[in-house]
Amino acid sequence: MPLEFSSSDDAPAREHVLGVLTDDACREIIAVLEEPLTVPEVADEIERPLSTTYRKLDRLTDSGLVKKTGARPGREQKSRYVTDFDRIAIDLDDARNLCVDVDRSNDDSLALWKTDL
């Protein structure tokens, strides 16, 4: 059964979406990223080692579900991570092909976190 991807935004590496969604640690990370967090903050929240947290954040970033942002103004320069989607839908099309649709946020309230990394 072929896997097709569509999106309201063309983020890279959509083929990884299903893989990260089946990973417990990745789902835990998605759940805690209500606001941008540093890697140590994420690791503390999900109670996992830093090495695991870095690895899972890399997978989530490669899948396009999480993005790396800059530091808060006036704070030590550390990258932060935040989710980069509003909705994920998995469906079958008319030909019974599995489709994944990732809707991206158009929320500009995170603009203060954006940098040219």
Buried (B, 14 or more C-beta within 10 A) or exposed (E): EEEEBBBBEEBEBBEBBBEBBEBEBBBBBBEBBEEBBBBEBBBBBBEBEEEEBEBBBEBBBBBBBBBBBBBEEEEEEEBBBBBBBEEBEEEEEEEEEBBBBBBBBEEEEBEEBEEEE
